[in-house]
Amino acid sequence: MSTEKPGATPAGATPAGATPAGATARTTAPAPASPPRPPARRGPGGGGPFGGAMPVEKSMNFGPSAKRLIRRLKPETWAIAVVALLTVVSVAFSVVGPKLLGNATNLIVAGFISKSLPTGATQAQVIQGMRAKGQGQLADMLTGMHLTPGLGIDFGALSAVLFLTLALYIAASVFSWLQGYILNGVTQRTVYRLREDVELKINRLPLKYFDRMQRGVLLSRVTNDIDNIQQSLQQTMSQMLTSLLTVVGVLVMMFVISPLLAIIALVTIPITLIVTVLIARRSQKLFVAQWTHTGVLNGQIEEAFTGHALVKVFGRHREVGELFRVKNEELYKASFGAQFVSGIIMPAMMFVGNLVYVAIAVVGGLQVASGAMQIGDVQAFIQYSRQFTQPLSQLGSMANLLQSGVASAERVFELLDAEEQSEDPEEPVSPEGTRGRLAFENVSFRYTSETPLIEDLSLVAEPGQTVAIVGPTGAGKTTLVNLMMRFYEIDQGRITLDGDDIAKMTRYDLRSRMGMVLQDTWLFAGTIRDNIAYGRPDATEEEILDAAKATYVDRFVHSLPDGYDTVLEDEGANVSAGEKQLLTIARAFLARPSVLILDEATSSVDTRTELLVQQAMGALRADRTSFVIAHRLSTIRDADLILVMEAGRIVEQGTHSELLTRGGAYYSLYNAQFAGAITDEV
């Protein structure tokens, strides 16, 4: 059974050779006898089912990636402006609150003290009397207060202050809720556009990108990394804006209350910046490593689960489990290191804040004792000091999320910056009717610049012809298919379809005229009817049934509980391998393309079914050019032309009987499959 796939990098070279004059298919200019094998496609786990090399991850370029992430918010400029306005109002109301509460405290303290003072005396007289009695410190404290001796607490003024404070806090909460609501929409729309860009980018990437990229790493970027970006934006944008405005507002209020205490509080800023920068530098690379290890582990898990049956058959579950343990341990260490190092920021900020709190309490107490401040102002200042250090601590802790989010953004941007396939022509050729004449004209191609594969290949397949391509595994048969479908672009020459250069057609136009049945039977989530109609969603029920009957799908569908409405499980797990292959053949039958490519299309069906499918294929290939890649030579006896490939060259071509008569490479392959089996038994 062939192991080559049209979607994979072939493990062999591509044909070139010579064709006798007058032959329908012609090849010229010999290629090297044994060209080097191009790198094989890597599995999703990187390096096979039981091993894989860790990709080398470069250090994160934080600044440019962060700026690029911010630029993606540009379409939300007006919404962000509204958010900023709401945040300013909300923070302003919240910042004024402690000052008003301090005034309420001053009213209570002044009223409590004034009640014990003689009624009718003025504040100045009371202070003078205290100094005369030697109570100078108490007199100094009273000089900073506003009181009326004997009056007591002014509950009217106190109520007004408290109600105003309550109203401001309620308004601040409402504006904060509105800000969060709008900002949530900003974040979701931004991530929505990012997901959309990634999806469109994937559709524009060439096949070689997927050949070289581990599937688990790619899936991790499309899912985990984008989710992490969303979480980081959601949590940092609101808090960062609120924290920055809170720091500015609180700083202004602190200078209004006491410039001396404000200067003491300002000591927090340089200490905070120094601590944050030192810790952030260490955690940046750890976050990059964390998400890199996440992608690798995802790839290993996806590979092991996909090949679960193979793992069990060969008894390699212990090795797979051990590899998982190693990769999981690597992810654990990277994640623990990243979270631990970045998590130090918050406790460090709290420690600095507590030191400043103690200094403010001591100096503020001395200020009250000297009459330079009122006790309510000290109370307000202590609240402000907490409000000042808290947003600084939040900014420090947000460095954790921000670094993680930017690390994920950098990985997503790396995907978005990947080299795309060449653009379709601005004025493409669009043939109205396609007969299916396919020609290679002096085509040269190589996967790597230093390794020649196809050199000056010419080949013509006429409409209605069936061209079979045979040869040992790794001979390069699938390369021809990749070039026909423009999965890879040729280096020189051209390939024409009915005289039109396929490079001047859009890929959609080209591929809509071609049908392919792969050895890998890819089925999709949905019913059997949906899978058959995948290539022609507008097909009628009658056409679907006709295709199913022609390819003998109808024979087994009726044995299923829901018939054509049976929902296929994961990759068609509830049908057999042969039945899955019949479904893919029915899909191609319904599409009725002008050029048909069959890559070991009957490799999973039994001998009896194969004969039936061959008859269906005969009807399907009528008046269509067909390319058949086959290892089972019994399936291509009736081919109009057979190309025999070895080590990247077309060494023979002709019909089945002609090639057997020559006794060359095809004769050897044929005997190896049929006569060889008999010899072994004898």
N, C-alpha and C positions, 0 to 999 in steps of 0.2 A: 504493500500500500504506500502510495506517495505521501511524503511528509511536507511537500512544498505547499505554500498558500499564496494566493494572489495578493494578499495584503501583507506578505512578509518579504524580507530581503532574502533572495535566493541564496542557497548555499553553493552554487556553482556558477560557471561562466555562461555567456550567452552566445548563440550560434553565429557562425559565419562559415562559409564553405563554398563549394562550387556545384553548379547544376548543369546537366547536359543541355545542349542547345535544343530549343523547341519544347522543353518541359514547361508545364503550367506554373510551377513554382521554381524560382531561380534564385541562386545564391552565388555571390562572387566574393573574391578576396578572402583568402584563408586567415583564420585567427591563430594566435599562438596555440601550440599543441596542448599545453596544460596551464591555463591561466591560473593565477592565485585565486583562492576562494575568498569572496568578500565576507565581512563579518556577518555572522548569523544573527537573526533577530533575537533579542533578549526577552526572556520571559518576564512576567509581571513582578516576580520577586527579585529579578536581576541575577542571572547566572545559573538558572536551573532550579528544579524543585527543592533542592536541599542545600542551597548555598547562594551567596550573592555578595558582591563587593559594595562597601559603603561609599557613596559618592562623596567626593571631596567638596565641602561647602566653603565658599569664600566668606570672608568677614562681611557683616552687614554694612551697607552704605546707608546709614540711618538718615542723614539730612536730605539727600535727593529723593529717597523713597517717601519720606514723610511729606515733603513738599508736593510730590506727585499725587499722593493720596489726598492732600488738601485741595489740589486743583480739581479733583473729581467732584468736589462739592460746589463747583462754580454754577451749575444749573439751579442750585438752591439758594442763590444769593439773596433774593428777596425774603424767602422764608427764614434764612439765617439772620437777616437784618431785623425781622419781627421778633425772633427769638432773643436777639441781643437787647432790643428795646424792653421786652418783657422782663428779661433778666435784670436789667439796670433798675427798673422800677421795683421789682421784687427784692433785690438786694438792698436798695435804698431804704425801703420800708423796714426791712429786717435790721439794718444797721442803726437806724434811728431808735429802735425799740429799747436797747439797753440804756441809752441816754435818758429816755422818758422814765424808765424804771428807776434809774438813779435819782431823778427828780422826785419820784414818789417816795423813795427812801429818805431823801432830804426832808420832805414834808413830815414824814412820820417821826424822824429823829428830832427835828426842830420842834415839832408839836409836843413830843414827849418831854424834852428838856424845858420848853417854855412853860409848861404846866407847873413845874416846880419853882419857877422864878416868881418874884413879887409882882402882883398885878398893878398896872399903872406906871411902872418904871419903863424907861426906854432901854433898848439893847445896849446903848453906849453907857448908860448909868450902871447897868448890871455888870458890864465888863470892868468899869472903873472901880466898882465896889469890890470885885473879886481880886483885882490887883492890889487894892489897899489891904486886903486880908492875906496877902501872900499866895494867892491861888493863880499865879501867873500863867502856868501851863494850861489850866482850864479856860482862863480868859483868852489865851491865844487861840484855842480851839473854837470858842464862841465867835471870834472875829470873822471866821470863815463861813458862818451860818447866817441865814435870814430868818429871824424869829421875832415874835411879839410876846414879851413876858406875860405869863398867866393865861394866854389864849388857848393853849392846848392844840390838838391836831385839827387841821382844817379839812374836814371830811369832804366838803364840797369840791375844793381844789384837788384833793386826792382822788375822788371819784372821776373827775374830768380827765385827769392824767391817765388813770388805769383804763378807762373806756377808750381813750384815744390810742393807747398802746395796744389794746385788744383789737381795735379796728385795723390798725396798721399790720398786725401779725396775720389777721384773716386775709386782708388784701394781698399781703406778700405770698401767702399760701396759694391763693387763687391764681395770681400771676405766675407763680412757680409751676402750678399744674398745667396752665396753658402753654407755658414754655416747653415743658416736658412732652406734651401732646404734639405740638408742632415739630419739635426736634425729633421725635420718634418717626414722624413721616419723612423728615429729611433723611434720616439714616436709612430707613427701609427703601426709599426710592433710589438713594445712592448705591446701595448694595444690589438692588434690582438691576440697575444699569450695568453694574460691574459683572454680575452673573450673565447678563445678556451679551456683553462684550466678550466674555470668556467663551460662551457658547458659539458666537459668530466666529471668534478667532479659531476655535478648534476645527470648524468647518473649512477654514481657509488654510490650515496647516497641511504641508505635504505629507505623504505617507512615510517618508524617511524619518520625520520627527517622531512618529509613533513607534517606528522600528527601534529607535534609540532610547526612548523614554520608558522607564519602568511604569507599568500600568498603575501600580499602587501609589507611586509618587504623583502621577498625573491626577488620579482620583482624589488624593489628599489635597492637592492644590485647588481643585474645583469645588471640593466640599468643605473639608476641615479649615483650610486657610481662609476661605471667603466667610465662613461662619465666624471665625475668630476676628476677622476685620469688622464684621457687623457688631459683634459684642464689644470690641474695643471702641468703635465709634459711638455706640449707644451709651457706654458708660463714661467715656472721657469727655465728649463734647460738652455735655450739659454741666458736668462737675467742674471741668476746667474753666469754662466761662464764668460760672458762678463763683468759683474759688478765686479767680483773678480779680473779679469785681469786688468780691467781699474783702480781699486784702486791701485794695485801694480805698474802699469806703471806710473800713475800720481804721486804716491808717490816718485818714483825714479826721475822723472823730477823735482819735487818740491825741492828735496834735491840738485839736480844739480844747480838749479837757486839760491835758498837761503835756507840754513839749518835752519836759524832762523824762517823764515815764515813756513817752513815745520813742525817744532816742534809745532808751533801754530796750524797748521791744524790737527796735530795728536791728539789734544785734542778731536776732533770729534769722534774718534774710541771708547774710553771707554764709552763716554756718549751715543753713538749710541747703543752699546752692552747692557748697563744697561737698557735703555729705552725699547729696543726690547724684552729682556728677561722678564722684568716685565709685559709688555703688553701681550706677547705670553702665559705666564703662565695662565693668566685669560681667554684668548680666546680659549685655547685648548679644555676645557670641553664644551664650548659653541658650537664649531663646531661639536663635537660628538653629542651633543643634537640636533643640527640643522638637521643632516642627519638621526638621529633616528626618530625625529618627522616627517620628510619627508616620511619615510617608513610607519609609522603608518597612516598618512593622506592618502597616496596612497592606503593602505589596506582598509581604511574606504570608500573611494570613489569607489574603485573597487567593494566592497561588495554592496554598495548602488545602483550602476548602474546595477550590475548583477541581483539584486533582485528588480529592479525598479517597476515591476508590483506588486510584493508582498507588497512593501511599499505603493503603491497607494491603493491597495485593503483594507489594514488594516488602512488606514488613518494615517500612521506614518510619513508622509513627514515632518511635523513640527519637530518631534523628531530627524529625520535624519538630517534635516537642522541645528538644534541646535547643534547636535554632531559634524557636520562638522564645524560649527562656532567655537566651543570650540577647536577642534583639529587644525583648521587653525590659531586660536589665539595663541595656544601654539607654532606652527611652526613660526609664525610671531615674537613672542617674542624671541625665540631662535635664529632665523636668524638675527633679528635686533641687538641683543646683540653681536652675533659673529662678524657681519660685522662692527658694531660701534666700538667695543673694538679694533679689529685688524686694523680698519681704522684709529685709532689714531696714528699709527706708522708713517705714511707718514708726516702728519703735524708736528709731534714732530721732525722728522729728518730735515724737512725744517727749522724749528725754530732754531735748533742747527746750521745748515748750514749758516743761515743768520747772526748769532752771529759771527761765524768764518769769514764770508765774511767781516764784519765791522772791525774786528781786523786786518785782512790782509790788508785792504785798508788803515787803519791808519798807521800801522807799515811800509807798503810798501811805502807810501808817504814820511815818514821820511827817509827811506833808499835812495830814489831818491834824496831828498833834500840834503842829506849828501854826495852824490856821490857814495854810496856803491852799488847802482843798477841803471840800466837804466829804463826809463819809459816803454819801450817795455817789459822788463822782468817782471815788476809789472803787466802789462796787461796780459801777459802769465800766471803769477802765479794766478791772479784772475780767469782766465778761468780754470786753473787747480783746483783751490779750488772748483769751481762749478762742474767740472768733478769729483772731489773727493767726494763731499757730495751727488751728484746726485746718483751714484751707491750705496752709503751707504743707501740712502733713498729708492732706488729700492729694495735693499736687505731686508730692513725693511718691505716694503709693500709686498714683495714676501712671507714673513712669513705668511701673510693672506692666500694666495693660497696654500702654502706648508702645513700649518696646516690642511686646509680643505681637501687637497688631501690625506694626510697621514691618516686623520680620515676615509675617504672613503676606503682607502687601508686596514686599519685595519678591517673594516667590511667585505670586500671581502676576506681577508686572513682568517677571522673567518669561512667563508663558505668553503674555500679551506682546512681548517684544520679539518673540521667536520669528525666524525668517518664514515668510509665507510662500505658498506656491505662486507661480507667476500668474499675473492677471489675465483674464480672458480678453481677447482682442476687442477694441472699441467698436469695430464694425465687423462682427463675426459673420462667417459664411454659414448659411442655414439652408441646406438642401431640402427641397420640398418632398422629394421621394427618394428613398434609399434602396438600392438594389443589393448592396452588401459586397461590392468589390473592394477588397482590402489589399493594399500594396505597401511594402517596405521598399524605399528607394534610397540606396546607398546610406543606410542608417548606421551610425556609430554611437555607442553608449558605454559608459563605465560608471560603476557605483562610486569609486574613488579615482581621483585624477591620476594616480600612479599605477592603477591596475586596469589595463585594457580588457574589455569583455567582448563587445560587439564592434567589429570593424568592417565598414562598407558592406553591410548586409542588404541584399535585394531579394524580395519575396513577393509573389502575387498569388492571391487566393480569389478565384472567380465566384460569382454568385451561385449558390446552390452546391458548391463544393464542400466536402468535409475533409479538413486537413488535420491529420493526427500528428501529435508530437510525442515521441517516445524516447526513452533513454533511462539510464540509471539515475537513482536519486542524486540530486546535486548537479545534474548536467546543465541546468539553466533554463529548463522548459518554461517555468513561470515568468521568467524575465520578459519573454515575448508578450505574454498577456498583460503584464504591468505596463509595457510601452503602448500596447493597443488602447488600453483604458486611460492612458495618460496619468497613471499613478506616479510614474517617473517621466521626466522630460528627456528626450534624446539630445545628444550632443551635436550631431551632424546629420545631414540628410533630412528626409521627411517620411511620414506615414500618411497615406491618403485613403479616404473612404469615398468610393465612387468618384475619384479624381480630385476631391477637395482635401486639402491639407488639414489634418485633424488639429494641428496647432492653431489654425485660423477659425476653429469652431469653439463654441463655449463647451465647457466640460459637461454641462447638463445636456446640451444637444447631442454630444457624442455618446454619452453613456445611456441616454434614453433610447438610442438605436442599438444598444448592445445588451445582451442578457448573459448572466453568468450563473452557473451552478457550481458551487464550491464543494470540495471534499469535506470541509467543515460545515456542518448543517446548522447555520445560524437561524434560530427562530426567535420570535419576539413575543412579549407579553400580549396576550389577546387570544381570540378564538382561532380555530383552524381556518374558518372562513377569512378572517382578517389577515392571516399569514399568507394564504394563497393570493389574496388580492393586494398584497403589499406593493407590488410593482405597478398595479393598475387599480387605484382606489375607486375609480369610477366604473369599474366593471360591473355588469349586471349579474344577478343571481344565476341566470342561465349560463353565462360565460364561465362563471366560477365552477359550476357543476360540470360543464363540458371539460374544462381543464382537469378537474379532479378525476373524472372518468377516464380521460385519455391517458393519464399517468397512474392509474390504478390506486389513487388515493381513496376513491369512493368505496373501494372494496373493504378497507379496514375502518373507515370512519363510522359506518353503520353499527359497528360493534362497540363503539364508545357510548357512554350514557347519554350525552347531549348531542351526538352527531357533529355536525359542522359548527355547532355553538359550544363545543367543548373548549374550555379555557386551558391553554397550555401552561403547565407549571414552569418552574425555573428552567429556561432553555429547553423546554419540551421534555422534561423528565418523565412525564406520564405517557409517552409514546416511545416505541423502540427506535434504535438507530436507523434501521432500514426505513421505517415509516417517516422519520424526520427527513431522510434524504428524498423520499418520494414527494413530500410536501414542498421541498425546495425546487424539485423538478417541475411540479405543478405551478409554482410561482413563476418560473421562467416560461412555461408553456403559455400561461395566461398573458404575459407581457408581449409575446410574439415579436421579439426583436429582429432586426435585420441581420445582426451578427451574433452568433451564439458561441459562448465559451464554456466548455465543460471540463472541469478540473476533477478527474476521478469521480464523476457524478454518480457512478453506480457501485462505488467501492463498499458500501454498507448494506447492499441488498443481496438477497439470496439468489442462487443461480436461476431459479424459475422466474422470479420477479425481474431479474436482470434481462431475461429474454423478452418479457413483456414490455419493460421500459425501453429496450432497444427499438421495439416496434413503434412505441410512442415517440421516441427520439427521431425515428425516421420521418414521421409525419411533421414533427417540430422543425426538423432541419430542411424540409422541402423549400426550395427557392431561397434558402438562406445560407450565408457563409458560416461554417461551423469550424471551430478549432477545438480539438479534443486532446486533452493531456491525459495520458493513460499509462498505467503500468501493466494492466491486464490486457494483453495483446488480443485476446479473444473478442474484446469489445470494439476493435477498430479494423477488423478484417475487411469490412465493406467501405472503408475510407477511400476517397478519390486520390488522396496523396498522403503518404506517411513520411514524416521527417524524422530521421534518427539522429539524436544528439549524443555526443560524448565529449566530456571535458570542455564544454563551451563551444563546440563546433558541430555543424551539421555534416555528418560523415556519409550519410546515405539518404536517398529519397526515391520514392516510387510507390507503386501499389503493393498490396500484401503479397500477391503471387510473384511479382517482379523481384521484390526484395528477398523472398525465400529462394528464388532461382539463383540469385547472385551469390548466396552463401556467405554474406558479409556480417556486419554488426547486427543487423536485424535478425538474420538467421540464428546467430548465437543467442540473442535475447529470447527468441522464440523457443529454441531447444532448451534453454535454461529453465523456462517456465513449464514446458510440457514433457519433453523427452527426459529432462533431468529428473523429474519426479518418479518416472517409471524406473530409471536406472537405480535410483536410491532404494526403491523397494526391492529390486532384484539383489 
